[in-house]
Structures are given as structure tokens and as C-alpha cells.
């Protein structure tokens, strides 16, 4: 099985399932006012780099980062299809996002994720990668349903 990660356009038609599942997961147990995901069109905006992980051409995961300022970016829309989980694809995508952000000159990468049990694995992945909890950052306020994390890049 050939796995690759490449920058793609979020409106590519064969990414529909990834976005449907991501949206469903975000709405499954998070109150609407605490959902901070970006839709497909918003991910196509300037200042956002969007990546897709494919296995033998089939999209299994996605992730993006959004420029906040010259030194700080935010991870957005990280998702792996449920049937592809447990194979290290989330770590591969996160490692790719970290490397791409560092290559783009960012010295800090932050994220917002949920407190609900459905986000336990994601929070653990981020913690293993060196992210630590932080206060809300650019555009966010305190939210009892959110965990904010950040990591300084080498």
C-alpha cells in the first residue's frame, strides 16, 4: 500500500466523504456554539495550506494549518476516516503539518480541540507530539467545551 501526503484543494470532489465524516464528528457531541471547524470553501482561502493523506489514491485523512501571523499558525480540520484509524495515519498527518509549518517559517503552532470523550485520542496525540495546554489564542475566547494547545517549533 502506497501512502502519500500532498497539498490539495479542499474542494476536490473525492474529498466529500472526509468532510462529511469530519462534520458529523464535530456535531456528534459538541454544542453548536463550541464548534470551530472551517467548511471546505473556507479552507480554500489564502493563508491556509490544506493536505490530504492518500493510500493507493484513496483519501483517508486531511489536515490544514491557517496563518495567524508571521510566526504563528493554527491546525485546522485534522481528520482520519474511522475505518483507517489505529494505523498511525493521524501521527503521519500531524508530523507533516508540523514540518510544513516549520518550513514555512512559523515558530509556533496552536490548535483548538474538544473536551468531550470523542476527542480523547486527539488530545493524547497532540500531547505526545509536544503540544501543551494554553489560553485561548487569536479569535477564541474561553469555552468550557474547548481545549487550547500550542507547540513551539524548532
DODOLUM-250363 format. One record per residue (C-alpha): residue in one letter; x, y, z. Coordinates in steps of 0.5 Angstrom, whole numbers, padded with zeros to 4 digits. Example, Ala and Ser with C-alpha at 12.3 -4.5 7.8 and 13.67 -1.06 7.14 Angstrom:
a, 0025, -0009, 0016
s, 0027, -0002, 0014
This chain:
x, 0000, 0000, 0000
x, 0003, 0007, -0002
x, 0001, 0012, 0003
x, 0003, 0020, 0001
x, 0001, 0026, 0004
x, 0001, 0032, -0001
x, -0002, 0039, -0001
x, -0009, 0039, -0005
x, -0015, 0044, -0006
x, -0020, 0043, -0001
x, -0026, 0043, -0006
x, -0023, 0037, -0010
x, -0029, 0032, -0011
x, -0027, 0026, -0008
x, -0026, 0029, -0001
x, -0033, 0029, 0000
x, -0033, 0023, 0005
x, -0027, 0026, 0009
x, -0031, 0033, 0010
x, -0038, 0029, 0011
x, -0035, 0025, 0017
x, -0031, 0031, 0020
x, -0037, 0035, 0020
x, -0041, 0029, 0023
x, -0036, 0028, 0028
x, -0035, 0035, 0030
x, -0043, 0036, 0031
x, -0044, 0029, 0035
x, -0043, 0031, 0042
x, -0041, 0039, 0042
x, -0046, 0044, 0043
x, -0046, 0049, 0036
x, -0043, 0055, 0040
x, -0037, 0051, 0041
x, -0036, 0048, 0034
x, -0030, 0052, 0031
x, -0029, 0048, 0025
x, -0028, 0051, 0018
x, -0032, 0049, 0012
x, -0029, 0047, 0005
x, -0030, 0053, 0002
x, -0026, 0057, 0008
x, -0020, 0052, 0008
x, -0019, 0055, 0000
x, -0018, 0062, 0003
x, -0011, 0065, 0002
x, -0006, 0064, 0008
x, -0009, 0056, 0009
x, -0005, 0050, 0007
x, -0009, 0044, 0006
x, -0006, 0037, 0006
x, -0009, 0030, 0004
x, -0006, 0023, 0006
x, -0008, 0018, 0001
x, -0007, 0011, 0001
x, -0007, 0008, -0007
x, -0010, 0014, -0009
x, -0016, 0014, -0004
x, -0016, 0020, 0001
x, -0016, 0017, 0008
x, -0014, 0024, 0012
x, -0014, 0031, 0012
x, -0011, 0037, 0016
x, -0009, 0044, 0015
x, -0006, 0050, 0018
x, -0008, 0057, 0018
x, -0003, 0063, 0018
x, -0005, 0067, 0025
x, 0001, 0072, 0024
x, 0008, 0072, 0021
x, 0011, 0067, 0027
x, 0004, 0063, 0029
x, -0001, 0058, 0025
x, -0007, 0054, 0028
x, -0008, 0047, 0026
x, -0015, 0046, 0023
x, -0019, 0040, 0020
x, -0015, 0035, 0022
x, -0019, 0028, 0021
x, -0018, 0021, 0019
x, -0023, 0016, 0017
x, -0026, 0012, 0023
x, -0024, 0006, 0019
x, -0017, 0008, 0018
x, -0015, 0009, 0025
x, -0010, 0006, 0029
x, -0005, 0005, 0024
x, -0001, 0012, 0025
x, -0004, 0016, 0020
x, -0006, 0021, 0025
x, 0001, 0022, 0027
x, 0004, 0022, 0020
x, -0001, 0028, 0018
x, 0001, 0032, 0025
x, 0008, 0030, 0023
x, 0007, 0033, 0016
x, 0004, 0039, 0019
x, 0009, 0041, 0024
x, 0014, 0040, 0018
x, 0011, 0044, 0013
x, 0009, 0050, 0018
x, 0017, 0050, 0021
x, 0019, 0050, 0013
x, 0014, 0056, 0012
x, 0018, 0060, 0018
x, 0013, 0059, 0023
x, 0016, 0058, 0030
x, 0009, 0057, 0034
x, 0003, 0052, 0032
x, -0003, 0052, 0036
x, -0010, 0049, 0036
x, -0017, 0048, 0039
x, -0020, 0041, 0040
x, -0026, 0039, 0044
x, -0026, 0037, 0052
x, -0031, 0031, 0050
x, -0029, 0024, 0050
x, -0029, 0023, 0043
x, -0023, 0028, 0043
x, -0019, 0024, 0048
x, -0015, 0021, 0043
x, -0013, 0027, 0039
x, -0011, 0031, 0045
x, -0007, 0025, 0047
x, -0004, 0025, 0040
x, -0002, 0033, 0041
x, 0001, 0032, 0048
x, 0005, 0026, 0045
x, 0008, 0031, 0040
x, 0010, 0036, 0045
x, 0003, 0041, 0045
x, 0002, 0043, 0052
x, -0005, 0047, 0054
x, -0005, 0054, 0053
x, -0010, 0060, 0054
x, -0015, 0062, 0048
x, -0011, 0065, 0042
x, -0013, 0069, 0036
x, -0020, 0070, 0035
x, -0022, 0065, 0041
x, -0025, 0066, 0048
x, -0026, 0062, 0054
x, -0030, 0056, 0052
x, -0032, 0050, 0057
x, -0032, 0045, 0051
x, -0025, 0047, 0048
x, -0018, 0045, 0050
x, -0013, 0050, 0047
x, -0006, 0047, 0046
x, 0001, 0050, 0043
x, 0008, 0048, 0041
x, 0014, 0052, 0039
x, 0017, 0049, 0033
x, 0025, 0048, 0032
